[in-house]
Amino acid sequence: MMRLSRGVLLLLLTRVSPSLAELVLDSYDTCAIHGPPTSHAAVSSLEFDIPSFGCSAEVTGTLNLTGANFFSFDCSFTGGQLVFVWVGDHLVCHTDPPFGNTPSSTDGSAENPLPGGTALPVVIHVYAKSDAPGTVASNATARVAVRWAMLQAPLAAGAKPRLQSVPASALSPSSSAVELQRRQLQKGLASGWNTWSYNMLEVVKLPHSFGLNTALCRLSSGRCLSATHIEDEAATTRTTPCV
């Protein structure tokens, strides 16, 4: 039986064991973060590139919010992909499209910061953007940068706090057992036809990401509503039961 010296064993463990100051990066050839990942890697900060980007990717781990009473977040994305950033199930950043928001309308903004003193799961989803079926409009490299501001109290609307890079020491690749259970349940439920889309007039089949878009049309004018969402301030059509 081959025996390994403690030094050689330590070297091997160092090569295969992830550092505590990083997050897990899983890449997929499918555009729905579905099935087994095609590659498994790590990112050492919240400012990272995904070279040779395929169709979707997921970054997971834990973010320790320590050193301040509150934390606000700001993100930048380049490469043309669709990106969503959650911290403790708070959607703190996203690209536009698929939808926009005002600076103070999201959790994690300077007016609505997240409380410190806790460790929260961080999840980042990156999707290739398509302008037409079968085409990819995104660049081959996806770039994501998430920065935070350490606050003693929430700020007034319009305030711009001093942003800084999230230190690597605040990152961990591990996720709690509850978070892993929740994520498994969520992926298991994302199946079949439903109104998964932001557009309430579109039904989507998951995990295939195949959608059918319906429309509400007024016969007298021929005008149709083909897209709307919850709390759509531009919506003027109300449906009633057919008799």
C-alpha positions as CSV (number, residue, x, y, z in Angstrom):
1,M,0.0,0.0,0.0
2,M,1.4,3.4,-1.0
3,R,1.9,5.8,1.9
4,L,2.0,9.6,1.5
5,S,4.1,11.8,3.8
6,R,2.2,14.5,5.7
7,G,3.8,17.1,3.5
8,V,2.7,15.5,0.3
9,L,-0.8,14.9,1.7
10,L,-1.0,18.5,2.8
11,L,0.0,19.6,-0.7
12,L,-2.7,17.5,-2.3
13,L,-5.3,18.7,0.1
14,T,-4.3,22.3,-0.7
15,R,-4.8,21.7,-4.4
16,V,-8.3,20.1,-4.2
17,S,-9.8,22.0,-1.2
18,P,-11.3,25.4,-2.0
19,S,-10.1,28.5,-0.2
20,L,-12.4,29.9,2.5
21,A,-12.2,33.3,0.9
22,E,-14.0,32.5,-2.4
23,L,-17.4,31.7,-3.9
24,V,-18.4,28.7,-6.1
25,L,-18.9,29.2,-9.8
26,D,-21.0,26.7,-11.8
27,S,-21.4,27.1,-15.6
28,Y,-24.0,25.5,-17.7
29,D,-24.5,24.9,-21.5
30,T,-28.3,25.2,-20.9
31,C,-29.8,28.7,-20.6
32,A,-31.9,27.9,-17.5
33,I,-29.2,26.8,-14.9
34,H,-30.5,23.3,-15.2
35,G,-28.9,19.9,-15.1
36,P,-25.4,19.1,-14.1
37,P,-22.9,22.0,-14.6
38,T,-20.5,21.7,-17.4
39,S,-17.7,23.3,-15.3
40,H,-17.0,23.9,-11.6
41,A,-14.7,26.7,-10.5
42,A,-14.2,29.4,-7.9
43,V,-14.1,33.2,-7.8
44,S,-12.0,34.9,-5.2
45,S,-14.0,38.2,-5.1
46,L,-17.3,39.8,-6.0
47,E,-15.6,41.5,-9.0
48,F,-14.9,38.7,-11.5
49,D,-15.0,37.7,-15.1
50,I,-16.5,34.6,-16.7
51,P,-14.5,33.9,-19.8
52,S,-15.8,31.7,-22.6
53,F,-19.3,32.2,-21.2
54,G,-21.7,29.6,-22.4
55,C,-25.4,30.1,-21.7
56,S,-25.9,30.5,-18.0
57,A,-23.9,30.5,-14.7
58,E,-24.5,30.5,-11.0
59,V,-22.3,31.9,-8.2
60,T,-23.1,30.8,-4.7
61,G,-21.7,31.0,-1.2
62,T,-22.0,33.1,2.0
63,L,-21.4,36.8,2.5
64,N,-20.5,38.0,6.0
65,L,-21.9,41.4,6.8
66,T,-19.6,42.5,9.6
67,G,-17.9,45.7,10.5
68,A,-20.9,48.1,10.2
69,N,-24.5,48.6,11.2
70,F,-25.8,48.5,7.6
71,F,-24.6,47.7,4.1
72,S,-25.8,49.0,0.8
73,F,-24.8,47.6,-2.6
74,D,-24.0,48.8,-6.1
75,C,-23.3,46.6,-9.2
76,S,-21.9,47.0,-12.7
77,F,-22.2,44.5,-15.5
78,T,-20.6,44.3,-18.9
79,G,-20.8,41.8,-21.6
80,G,-24.5,42.1,-22.5
81,Q,-25.7,39.3,-20.2
82,L,-28.7,39.3,-17.9
83,V,-27.6,39.3,-14.3
84,F,-29.3,39.1,-10.9
85,V,-27.7,39.4,-7.5
86,W,-29.4,38.2,-4.3
87,V,-28.1,38.6,-0.8
88,G,-30.2,36.7,1.7
89,D,-33.0,36.5,-0.8
90,H,-33.0,40.3,-1.3
91,L,-32.6,41.2,-5.0
92,V,-30.0,43.9,-4.5
93,C,-28.9,44.3,-8.2
94,H,-30.0,43.4,-11.7
95,T,-29.5,44.4,-15.2
96,D,-32.0,46.4,-17.3
97,P,-33.5,44.6,-19.2
98,P,-35.3,42.6,-18.0
99,F,-36.8,45.4,-15.9
100,G,-35.8,48.7,-14.4
101,N,-36.2,50.3,-11.0
102,T,-35.6,53.6,-9.2
103,P,-32.4,53.8,-7.0
104,S,-34.5,53.6,-3.8
105,S,-36.9,50.8,-4.8
106,T,-34.6,47.9,-4.0
107,D,-33.4,46.3,-0.8
108,G,-29.7,46.9,-0.3
109,S,-29.9,50.5,-1.6
110,A,-28.5,53.4,0.6
111,E,-32.1,54.3,1.7
112,N,-33.0,50.6,2.4
113,P,-29.7,49.0,3.4
114,L,-29.4,45.4,4.8
115,P,-28.6,45.2,8.5
116,G,-25.1,44.0,9.5
117,G,-23.9,41.5,12.0
118,T,-25.0,38.5,10.1
119,A,-23.9,36.0,7.4
120,L,-26.3,35.7,4.5
121,P,-26.3,33.5,1.4
122,V,-25.3,35.2,-1.8
123,V,-26.5,34.0,-5.2
124,I,-25.7,35.5,-8.6
125,H,-27.3,34.3,-11.8
126,V,-25.9,35.1,-15.2
127,Y,-27.8,34.4,-18.4
128,A,-26.9,34.9,-22.1
129,K,-29.2,37.4,-23.8
130,S,-30.8,36.5,-27.1
131,D,-32.2,39.0,-29.6
132,A,-33.9,36.3,-31.6
133,P,-34.6,32.5,-31.2
134,G,-31.3,30.6,-31.7
135,T,-29.1,33.6,-31.5
136,V,-26.9,34.9,-28.7
137,A,-26.3,38.7,-28.4
138,S,-24.0,38.6,-25.3
139,N,-20.2,38.8,-25.4
140,A,-18.0,35.8,-24.9
141,T,-16.9,37.2,-21.5
142,A,-19.3,38.1,-18.7
143,R,-18.0,40.7,-16.2
144,V,-19.7,41.2,-12.8
145,A,-18.7,43.7,-10.1
146,V,-20.6,43.9,-6.8
147,R,-19.4,46.5,-4.3
148,W,-20.7,47.6,-1.0
149,A,-20.9,50.7,1.3
150,M,-20.6,50.3,5.0
151,L,-23.1,52.6,6.8
152,Q,-23.9,53.5,10.3
153,A,-27.5,54.3,9.4
154,P,-29.8,54.4,6.3
155,L,-29.2,57.5,4.2
156,A,-31.6,60.0,2.7
157,A,-33.0,59.5,-0.8
158,G,-30.5,60.4,-3.5
159,A,-27.4,60.0,-1.3
160,K,-24.4,58.4,-2.8
161,P,-22.3,56.5,-0.2
162,R,-18.6,55.7,-0.6
163,L,-18.4,52.3,-2.3
164,Q,-15.6,49.9,-1.8
165,S,-14.7,46.4,-2.9
166,V,-16.0,43.6,-0.8
167,P,-12.9,42.0,1.0
168,A,-12.2,38.4,0.2
169,S,-12.3,37.7,4.0
170,A,-16.1,38.3,3.9
171,L,-16.7,35.4,1.4
172,S,-17.1,31.7,2.0
173,P,-17.9,29.0,-0.6
174,S,-20.1,27.1,1.9
175,S,-23.9,27.4,2.2
176,S,-26.0,26.5,5.2
177,A,-28.0,23.3,5.2
178,V,-31.2,25.4,5.2
179,E,-30.1,27.3,2.2
180,L,-29.1,24.1,0.3
181,Q,-32.5,22.6,1.1
182,R,-34.3,25.7,0.0
183,R,-32.4,25.9,-3.3
184,Q,-33.0,22.2,-4.0
185,L,-36.8,22.7,-3.4
186,Q,-36.8,25.8,-5.6
187,K,-35.1,24.1,-8.5
188,G,-37.4,21.1,-8.1
189,L,-40.5,23.3,-8.3
190,A,-39.3,25.2,-11.4
191,S,-40.9,22.7,-13.8
192,G,-43.7,22.8,-16.2
193,W,-45.9,25.6,-17.6
194,N,-46.6,28.6,-15.5
195,T,-46.3,32.4,-15.5
196,W,-42.6,32.3,-14.6
197,S,-41.9,35.3,-16.7
198,Y,-41.9,38.9,-15.5
199,N,-44.5,39.5,-18.3
200,M,-47.8,38.3,-16.8
201,L,-49.2,37.6,-20.3
202,E,-46.4,35.1,-21.1
203,V,-46.4,31.4,-20.0
204,V,-43.1,29.7,-19.9
205,K,-42.2,26.0,-19.7
206,L,-39.3,25.2,-17.4
207,P,-36.6,24.0,-17.4
208,H,-36.7,24.4,-21.2
209,S,-37.2,28.2,-21.1
210,F,-39.8,27.9,-23.9
211,G,-42.4,30.7,-23.8
212,L,-45.8,31.5,-25.4
213,N,-46.9,35.1,-25.4
214,T,-50.6,35.9,-25.3
215,A,-52.3,39.2,-25.9
216,L,-55.4,41.0,-24.8
217,C,-57.0,42.9,-27.8
218,R,-59.8,45.4,-28.0
219,L,-62.0,44.4,-31.0
220,S,-63.3,48.0,-31.5
221,S,-59.8,49.5,-32.0
222,G,-57.6,46.5,-32.8
223,R,-55.2,47.6,-30.1
224,C,-53.5,44.8,-28.2
225,L,-51.7,44.5,-24.9
226,S,-49.0,41.9,-25.2
227,A,-46.9,42.7,-22.1
228,T,-47.7,43.8,-18.5
229,H,-46.5,43.1,-15.0
230,I,-47.6,43.4,-11.4
231,E,-48.1,47.1,-10.5
232,D,-47.8,48.2,-14.1
233,E,-48.5,51.9,-14.0
234,A,-49.0,52.0,-17.8
235,A,-51.6,49.3,-17.9
236,T,-55.2,50.6,-18.6
237,T,-57.0,47.4,-19.5
238,R,-59.0,45.5,-17.0
239,T,-60.5,42.1,-17.9
240,T,-63.9,40.8,-16.7
241,P,-65.3,37.3,-16.7
242,C,-66.9,36.2,-20.0
243,V,-70.7,35.7,-19.9
